Amino acid sequence: MKKMLFKAKIYADSFKANAKRVLTNTKGDQLTGWMIVILLVVVVGAFFLNTYQTAIVDIWKGIVDKMKDTFGI
């Protein structure tokens, strides 16, 4: 168990160091790359929500109805 906790701490420290390095790097190429990634996520998300909106609404209504039936609300 101690070994797993030690490994987890090493991975967490490594992740923190890499995240800090990425966030403090102000080179234009990296900043442009992150902006492109964010733009792609927004565009793909908007397309997905627009295309499958009725299916998402139907699934959500089914989940809410199931919860209401289960808990008697």
N, C-alpha and C positions, 0 to 999 in steps of 0.2 A: 504494500500500500504506500509506503514511504517513497518507493521508487517511482510510482506513478505520479505522486504529488510533486516530486522533484522534477520529473520530465515535464509535467504541466507548467510548472513555474518557469522552466527554461523556455518552453514554447511561448508562454505569455510574455516573458521579457523580450524575446526575439521579435514577437509581433509588435510590441510597443515600440521597440527601436526602429523597426522598418516603417511603421506608421508615422512616427515622428520624422524620420528621414524624408518620407514622401510628402508629408504636409509642409515641411519647412523648405523644401526645394522649390525655388521660385524661378527656375529656368522656364523659358517660354514654351519649349517643346512639351514638357510634362504638363504644364497648365493647359495648353491647347488640347493635349490628349485627354485630360480629364473632362474638359468641356465637351469634347466630341462624344465621350462615353455617356455623359449626362444627357446630352441631346438625343442620342440614340435610344436611351432608356425611356425618355419622355415620349419620343415619337412612336416607338414600338408599343409602349403602354397605351397611348391614346388610340392607336390603330386597333389593338386588341380589345380595349373597352368599347370602342365604337362598333366593331364588327360583331362581338359576342355579347352585346349589352342585354339583349332579351334572354339569352341563355343564362347569363349571370343573375339576372333578376329572378328568373324562374327557380334557379337552384337556391338562391338566398331565401325566397319565399317558402320553399320546401323545408329548408333548415329551420326557419322561424316557426313554421307550422308544427314541425316535429317537436321542437322545444316546448311550444305551448301545450301540445298534447301530453308530452311527457311530464311536465311540471304542473299541468292543470291550470294554466294561466288564462 
